[in-house]
């Protein structure tokens, strides 16, 4: 299901989990945040670079971080 984040790396990342709130708001949860605190649970979109990015179905990482630095939130 596409949540409108086509320009975001999160949309094609193996670490993403799509979450829909009770009010219908849609979010992308970064599961890498569960084991590494340098990643934001719900990074601001769009993310254009992220160190933890892994293409769904692949195990290769790319060097990336969010456009505004939010995915590496503290």
N, C-alpha and C positions, 0 to 999 in steps of 0.2 A: 504494500500500500504506500503510495507517495503522499507525504505530508507537506509538500511545497518547499522542500529544502534541496532542490535539484542542484543548486550551485554550491552546496555544502559538502565537504568531505564526509561528514557524518552519515549522509544518506547512503553511501556505499561502503561504510566501515564495518568490519566484522565485530567491533565492540559496541555497536549501537543497539539499543532496545527502544522500540517505539512505545510510547506511553500516552494514553488518552485519559484525561481527568473526567470526573463525574459530570462536569459542565461542558464537556466536548472539546476542551483545549487540548492541543497536541504538542508533544515534546519528544525530544530524542535524548534518552539517557545514555551516558557514556559508561559502559560497564568497566572500562579500565580504571575509572575513579574508585572502584571498590577495592582495588589492591594498590593503587598509587595515588597519594593525595595531591600530586601536582596536576591531575586532571580534574576539571570541573564536572560535577554530576550531570548538570544540564547546561552545556556550553552555549553561549550566545551564538546565534546563527546569522549569517553563514560562517562556517569554519572553512578557511581556505588553506591552512597549514596546521599540522599536528604531528608531533613526534611519535605518537602512538598509533597513527593511522595504519590500518591493515585492511586491504581490499577484501571484501567478503569472498570466502572461498580460497583465499591465498594466505600465505604466512609471511609475506615480505612486508617490512615496514618502510614507510616513506618519511622523509623529513617534512614536517608540516606543523604549522601553528595557526591559531585562529586569527582572523583578520584584525580583531581588536584585542587579542591577548586573553580573551575570556576562557578559552578551553584549558588554559594552564592556570586556572584560578587558584587562589589560596583561600 
